[in-house]
């Protein structure tokens, strides 16, 4: 399984979603990584 940073860097599109809840820690990590993305 690829880690979060690699998933973001690969820029794949996902159109299938699950009802599995997302932890607050994961949301914070995604937001921190997104803040470093070029505009």
PyMOL Python script that loads the backbone (N, CA, C, O; Angstrom):
from pymol import cmd

cmd.read_pdbstr("""\
ATOM      1  N   UNK A   1       0.848  -1.183   0.000  1.00  0.00           N
ATOM      2  CA  UNK A   1       0.000   0.000   0.000  1.00  0.00           C
ATOM      3  C   UNK A   1       0.888   1.239   0.000  1.00  0.00           C
ATOM      4  O   UNK A   1       1.834   1.320   0.784  1.00  0.00           O
ATOM      5  N   UNK A   2       0.597   2.194  -0.861  1.00  0.00           N
ATOM      6  CA  UNK A   2       1.425   3.396  -0.932  1.00  0.00           C
ATOM      7  C   UNK A   2       1.068   4.347   0.206  1.00  0.00           C
ATOM      8  O   UNK A   2      -0.079   4.387   0.651  1.00  0.00           O
ATOM      9  N   UNK A   3       2.041   5.100   0.667  1.00  0.00           N
ATOM     10  CA  UNK A   3       1.773   6.047   1.750  1.00  0.00           C
ATOM     11  C   UNK A   3       1.095   7.296   1.198  1.00  0.00           C
ATOM     12  O   UNK A   3       1.008   7.480  -0.016  1.00  0.00           O
ATOM     13  N   UNK A   4       0.627   8.136   2.081  1.00  0.00           N
ATOM     14  CA  UNK A   4      -0.155   9.308   1.700  1.00  0.00           C
ATOM     15  C   UNK A   4       0.616  10.242   0.783  1.00  0.00           C
ATOM     16  O   UNK A   4       0.070  10.710  -0.216  1.00  0.00           O
ATOM     17  N   UNK A   5       1.869  10.520   1.099  1.00  0.00           N
ATOM     18  CA  UNK A   5       2.672  11.428   0.276  1.00  0.00           C
ATOM     19  C   UNK A   5       2.800  10.908  -1.152  1.00  0.00           C
ATOM     20  O   UNK A   5       2.661  11.677  -2.102  1.00  0.00           O
ATOM     21  N   UNK A   6       3.060   9.625  -1.313  1.00  0.00           N
ATOM     22  CA  UNK A   6       3.193   9.039  -2.646  1.00  0.00           C
ATOM     23  C   UNK A   6       1.860   9.063  -3.387  1.00  0.00           C
ATOM     24  O   UNK A   6       1.832   9.272  -4.600  1.00  0.00           O
ATOM     25  N   UNK A   7       0.771   8.854  -2.683  1.00  0.00           N
ATOM     26  CA  UNK A   7      -0.548   8.899  -3.320  1.00  0.00           C
ATOM     27  C   UNK A   7      -0.835  10.290  -3.862  1.00  0.00           C
ATOM     28  O   UNK A   7      -1.356  10.435  -4.968  1.00  0.00           O
ATOM     29  N   UNK A   8      -0.499  11.304  -3.090  1.00  0.00           N
ATOM     30  CA  UNK A   8      -0.733  12.678  -3.533  1.00  0.00           C
ATOM     31  C   UNK A   8       0.176  13.021  -4.707  1.00  0.00           C
ATOM     32  O   UNK A   8      -0.255  13.660  -5.668  1.00  0.00           O
ATOM     33  N   UNK A   9       1.429  12.597  -4.627  1.00  0.00           N
ATOM     34  CA  UNK A   9       2.376  12.905  -5.694  1.00  0.00           C
ATOM     35  C   UNK A   9       2.001  12.231  -7.012  1.00  0.00           C
ATOM     36  O   UNK A   9       2.302  12.766  -8.079  1.00  0.00           O
ATOM     37  N   UNK A  10       1.358  11.082  -6.960  1.00  0.00           N
ATOM     38  CA  UNK A  10       1.014  10.365  -8.187  1.00  0.00           C
ATOM     39  C   UNK A  10      -0.207  10.965  -8.877  1.00  0.00           C
ATOM     40  O   UNK A  10      -0.462  10.650 -10.040  1.00  0.00           O
ATOM     41  N   UNK A  11      -0.963  11.814  -8.201  1.00  0.00           N
ATOM     42  CA  UNK A  11      -2.083  12.580  -8.747  1.00  0.00           C
ATOM     43  C   UNK A  11      -3.092  11.717  -9.491  1.00  0.00           C
ATOM     44  O   UNK A  11      -3.502  12.050 -10.603  1.00  0.00           O
ATOM     45  N   UNK A  12      -3.485  10.620  -8.884  1.00  0.00           N
ATOM     46  CA  UNK A  12      -4.492   9.757  -9.495  1.00  0.00           C
ATOM     47  C   UNK A  12      -5.894  10.247  -9.149  1.00  0.00           C
ATOM     48  O   UNK A  12      -6.110  10.853  -8.099  1.00  0.00           O
ATOM     49  N   UNK A  13      -6.829   9.982 -10.031  1.00  0.00           N
ATOM     50  CA  UNK A  13      -8.217  10.345  -9.787  1.00  0.00           C
ATOM     51  C   UNK A  13      -8.949   9.143  -9.211  1.00  0.00           C
ATOM     52  O   UNK A  13      -8.782   8.019  -9.684  1.00  0.00           O
ATOM     53  N   UNK A  14      -9.755   9.383  -8.198  1.00  0.00           N
ATOM     54  CA  UNK A  14     -10.542   8.322  -7.575  1.00  0.00           C
ATOM     55  C   UNK A  14     -12.000   8.761  -7.562  1.00  0.00           C
ATOM     56  O   UNK A  14     -12.335   9.809  -7.010  1.00  0.00           O
ATOM     57  N   UNK A  15     -12.858   7.960  -8.168  1.00  0.00           N
ATOM     58  CA  UNK A  15     -14.275   8.312  -8.217  1.00  0.00           C
ATOM     59  C   UNK A  15     -15.127   7.320  -7.444  1.00  0.00           C
ATOM     60  O   UNK A  15     -16.355   7.402  -7.483  1.00  0.00           O
ATOM     61  N   UNK A  16     -14.505   6.392  -6.747  1.00  0.00           N
ATOM     62  CA  UNK A  16     -15.232   5.427  -5.925  1.00  0.00           C
ATOM     63  C   UNK A  16     -14.924   5.732  -4.465  1.00  0.00           C
ATOM     64  O   UNK A  16     -13.760   5.844  -4.080  1.00  0.00           O
ATOM     65  N   UNK A  17     -15.954   5.865  -3.667  1.00  0.00           N
ATOM     66  CA  UNK A  17     -15.776   6.233  -2.275  1.00  0.00           C
ATOM     67  C   UNK A  17     -16.415   5.192  -1.368  1.00  0.00           C
ATOM     68  O   UNK A  17     -17.320   4.467  -1.782  1.00  0.00           O
ATOM     69  N   UNK A  18     -15.939   5.124  -0.130  1.00  0.00           N
ATOM     70  CA  UNK A  18     -16.524   4.232   0.865  1.00  0.00           C
ATOM     71  C   UNK A  18     -17.103   5.066   1.995  1.00  0.00           C
ATOM     72  O   UNK A  18     -16.870   6.273   2.072  1.00  0.00           O
ATOM     73  N   UNK A  19     -17.844   4.427   2.856  1.00  0.00           N
ATOM     74  CA  UNK A  19     -18.425   5.130   4.007  1.00  0.00           C
ATOM     75  C   UNK A  19     -17.496   5.088   5.219  1.00  0.00           C
ATOM     76  O   UNK A  19     -17.877   5.514   6.310  1.00  0.00           O
ATOM     77  N   UNK A  20     -16.275   4.574   5.030  1.00  0.00           N
ATOM     78  CA  UNK A  20     -15.310   4.479   6.124  1.00  0.00           C
ATOM     79  C   UNK A  20     -14.909   5.883   6.584  1.00  0.00           C
ATOM     80  O   UNK A  20     -14.514   6.706   5.758  1.00  0.00           O
ATOM     81  N   UNK A  21     -15.003   6.171   7.888  1.00  0.00           N
ATOM     82  CA  UNK A  21     -14.645   7.508   8.379  1.00  0.00           C
ATOM     83  C   UNK A  21     -13.145   7.796   8.215  1.00  0.00           C
ATOM     84  O   UNK A  21     -12.317   6.885   8.230  1.00  0.00           O
ATOM     85  N   UNK A  22     -12.824   9.068   8.060  1.00  0.00           N
ATOM     86  CA  UNK A  22     -11.434   9.514   7.914  1.00  0.00           C
ATOM     87  C   UNK A  22     -11.014  10.161   9.225  1.00  0.00           C
ATOM     88  O   UNK A  22     -11.719  11.020   9.754  1.00  0.00           O
ATOM     89  N   UNK A  23      -9.861   9.748   9.750  1.00  0.00           N
ATOM     90  CA  UNK A  23      -9.401  10.277  11.035  1.00  0.00           C
ATOM     91  C   UNK A  23      -9.005  11.745  10.914  1.00  0.00           C
ATOM     92  O   UNK A  23      -8.610  12.208   9.844  1.00  0.00           O
ATOM     93  N   UNK A  24      -9.114  12.459  12.010  1.00  0.00           N
ATOM     94  CA  UNK A  24      -8.735  13.874  12.031  1.00  0.00           C
ATOM     95  C   UNK A  24      -7.249  14.033  11.725  1.00  0.00           C
ATOM     96  O   UNK A  24      -6.853  14.991  11.060  1.00  0.00           O
ATOM     97  N   UNK A  25      -6.427  13.107  12.203  1.00  0.00           N
ATOM     98  CA  UNK A  25      -4.994  13.159  11.935  1.00  0.00           C
ATOM     99  C   UNK A  25      -4.682  13.057  10.454  1.00  0.00           C
ATOM    100  O   UNK A  25      -3.803  13.759   9.954  1.00  0.00           O
ATOM    101  N   UNK A  26      -5.397  12.188   9.744  1.00  0.00           N
ATOM    102  CA  UNK A  26      -5.190  12.042   8.307  1.00  0.00           C
ATOM    103  C   UNK A  26      -5.635  13.298   7.568  1.00  0.00           C
ATOM    104  O   UNK A  26      -4.968  13.738   6.631  1.00  0.00           O
ATOM    105  N   UNK A  27      -6.746  13.869   7.980  1.00  0.00           N
ATOM    106  CA  UNK A  27      -7.213  15.117   7.367  1.00  0.00           C
ATOM    107  C   UNK A  27      -6.179  16.217   7.562  1.00  0.00           C
ATOM    108  O   UNK A  27      -5.882  16.958   6.625  1.00  0.00           O
ATOM    109  N   UNK A  28      -5.627  16.332   8.766  1.00  0.00           N
ATOM    110  CA  UNK A  28      -4.607  17.349   9.035  1.00  0.00           C
ATOM    111  C   UNK A  28      -3.365  17.126   8.180  1.00  0.00           C
ATOM    112  O   UNK A  28      -2.774  18.083   7.681  1.00  0.00           O
ATOM    113  N   UNK A  29      -2.967  15.865   8.010  1.00  0.00           N
ATOM    114  CA  UNK A  29      -1.791  15.565   7.191  1.00  0.00           C
ATOM    115  C   UNK A  29      -2.035  15.954   5.734  1.00  0.00           C
ATOM    116  O   UNK A  29      -1.153  16.519   5.087  1.00  0.00           O
ATOM    117  N   UNK A  30      -3.217  15.657   5.220  1.00  0.00           N
ATOM    118  CA  UNK A  30      -3.557  16.019   3.845  1.00  0.00           C
ATOM    119  C   UNK A  30      -3.522  17.533   3.673  1.00  0.00           C
ATOM    120  O   UNK A  30      -2.997  18.033   2.679  1.00  0.00           O
ATOM    121  N   UNK A  31      -4.075  18.259   4.631  1.00  0.00           N
ATOM    122  CA  UNK A  31      -4.085  19.720   4.539  1.00  0.00           C
ATOM    123  C   UNK A  31      -2.679  20.301   4.602  1.00  0.00           C
ATOM    124  O   UNK A  31      -2.378  21.263   3.896  1.00  0.00           O
ATOM    125  N   UNK A  32      -1.813  19.728   5.441  1.00  0.00           N
ATOM    126  CA  UNK A  32      -0.434  20.204   5.516  1.00  0.00           C
ATOM    127  C   UNK A  32       0.288  19.970   4.192  1.00  0.00           C
ATOM    128  O   UNK A  32       1.009  20.847   3.715  1.00  0.00           O
ATOM    129  N   UNK A  33       0.098  18.794   3.596  1.00  0.00           N
ATOM    130  CA  UNK A  33       0.732  18.508   2.310  1.00  0.00           C
ATOM    131  C   UNK A  33       0.161  19.390   1.208  1.00  0.00           C
ATOM    132  O   UNK A  33       0.899  19.850   0.337  1.00  0.00           O
ATOM    133  N   UNK A  34      -1.137  19.627   1.239  1.00  0.00           N
ATOM    134  CA  UNK A  34      -1.771  20.463   0.213  1.00  0.00           C
ATOM    135  C   UNK A  34      -1.285  21.904   0.290  1.00  0.00           C
ATOM    136  O   UNK A  34      -1.197  22.584  -0.732  1.00  0.00           O
ATOM    137  N   UNK A  35      -0.970  22.371   1.485  1.00  0.00           N
ATOM    138  CA  UNK A  35      -0.508  23.757   1.626  1.00  0.00           C
ATOM    139  C   UNK A  35       0.856  23.965   0.972  1.00  0.00           C
ATOM    140  O   UNK A  35       1.251  25.102   0.712  1.00  0.00           O
ATOM    141  N   UNK A  36       1.573  22.885   0.707  1.00  0.00           N
ATOM    142  CA  UNK A  36       2.887  22.971   0.063  1.00  0.00           C
ATOM    143  C   UNK A  36       2.813  22.784  -1.449  1.00  0.00           C
ATOM    144  O   UNK A  36       3.827  22.883  -2.140  1.00  0.00           O
ATOM    145  N   UNK A  37       1.622  22.516  -1.959  1.00  0.00           N
ATOM    146  CA  UNK A  37       1.462  22.292  -3.397  1.00  0.00           C
ATOM    147  C   UNK A  37       1.578  23.615  -4.147  1.00  0.00           C
ATOM    148  O   UNK A  37       1.184  24.660  -3.631  1.00  0.00           O
ATOM    149  N   UNK A  38       2.114  23.570  -5.358  1.00  0.00           N
ATOM    150  CA  UNK A  38       2.195  24.802  -6.149  1.00  0.00           C
ATOM    151  C   UNK A  38       0.803  25.298  -6.512  1.00  0.00           C
ATOM    152  O   UNK A  38      -0.129  24.510  -6.670  1.00  0.00           O
ATOM    153  N   UNK A  39       0.677  26.592  -6.639  1.00  0.00           N
ATOM    154  CA  UNK A  39      -0.639  27.157  -6.973  1.00  0.00           C
ATOM    155  C   UNK A  39      -0.817  27.307  -8.468  1.00  0.00           C
ATOM    156  O   UNK A  39      -1.865  27.767  -8.921  1.00  0.00           O
TER     157      UNK A  39
END
""", "prot")
cmd.dss("prot")
cmd.show_as("cartoon", "prot")
cmd.util.cbc("prot")
cmd.orient("prot")
